Amino acid sequence: MQVPPSKELIPFIKHYLFLESKGNDLRKLRLFSDGNMAMVFSFKSNLINGSKNNGLSELLPSSFLYGQISAFKDVYLLNETDLIIVVFQPSGINQLMGIPAGGLRDNIIPIEYLFGKQGWELYEKLAGAFVIQEKLRLLNRFFAGLAERRVCRDDSLIKASVSFIIKNGGLISSRQLVKLTGYTERHIERKFSESIGINPRKFGNIIKLHHFLRQLKTEPSDKRLTAFAYEAGYTDQSHLIKEFKKITGMTPGTYINKADKLTVNFVKFIPRKMPTV
């Protein structure tokens, strides 16, 4: 279930996701970038990170923040699914907490490292809440407290740029952003790294992919791939497949035929075996 935050938190938080499912089977969850950072609360069982470069896996913290991801991530879950995911606006973490987003890229930070006792208490209260309305109240109150204490920053450049990129489906150039904002390309890239965690080109590519996915949702058919690819700004179907696999780790056809999508960028697979922790 996707639920919006309270009105005063909309500049920082895109939405909350409440994901629950029964069963004790092993599941592989494929996560790929949507241009946002997020905070995850996992109850009942811990997620297992199966995307370590050394081939090993690790047990993830029960609550953590993850920054922009450069490539898709696979996490595993055994037992029931009970997750709360706080999806921030592209620059929401930086604006709400003052943390440079570039330093969070591809990192997983336990909540207690960020908030100490407050973070652990929030987790405990959420774990003890049995209805979504109560969980929502706890989350809104916690983040509203952060918003009240935040140091105001001028984010007009980022807001204008992000809005322009999304409006144009990711099809933008550095020259267009320079003309739009009046700042140099180097300054814009520095601000994007600080506020969002990736440069404008990479952010634009992610937005372009999700623009394609929105088109695909209207008519999920392999026959329309070429037409949708052109409409989204890809030169041809092979270009689409290459870019799609780079970000998601799967082909568009595989994505279309996956019935079990927890969210647009969070897909459930049946794994071949349990990862080694």
Phi, psi and omega in degrees: 000133179254126185230133178287156177281177175296159188304319184289347182261355182303324177297342185247325186241129180283307177191169173253142175244129175246111185243122179223141173203153181267170174114151180249013180282157178281131179234142174255126181249118180266119179249130173229162191293141170239012179087003181238158171261164185210161176242132185242133173242118182247121181249158177077318176204151180277149173282150177247124179280115181255017185248024180290141183295332183275007178087348178270169179240166180217148176283123181279156177299157180292338174215135184201162175251135173240142180274191177303139180253132183283331180217164180300153180235142174250126174237151183244150181221128176245133184090195186293149175266125175213091185237145166240126179239122177264109181265117183274159170297160184312319179250016187298317180298314180296317182288324184280323188242350179075014180275128176298119187294331180300325180287347180266350185303127180062019179249151175241120185244118177302143184302321182294337176292330182272320189239358180061225183300325180301318181295317179294320179296322178298315180301314181297319180293320178295320179296330181270353179273133187255351179235150184298324181301321179289320177298319179297318179298317180296317181294312180299319180294319181296310183285332174295324176297321177294319181296323180293328184266356186290153174269123183295135179234150177279107180246024182298323179298313181293315180301314181295318182292313181298315179300319181293317181295315180293317180301326183261017176061028179085355183271081182224166176235163177300322180299321179294320180291323177298315180294321182294315188264334183085005179256163179287159178300320181296319180294319180297317180296321179295318179293322177296316180298319181289320187267323186247330177103351177220164181280166184301325181296313179294320177298318179298320179296322178293316178297321179298317179298315182288334172295318176298317181296325177294321177295318182298327182296331182288331180207082185287080182228138177299332183292336182264004184303313182298315180297315179294324179300314178297316182297327181276351177105010176272144185293324177198181184293325180293324176296316178301311183299318179299311181292322180297314180293325180298320183274320188257340183079012179213167178275160176303323179298317178297318180296317181300319186273000175277108183285333188261078176259115178292318171215179182304320185248024181221101190244138182265133175239161169264112184285157179284325181204165178287131177293153178275121182266000000 
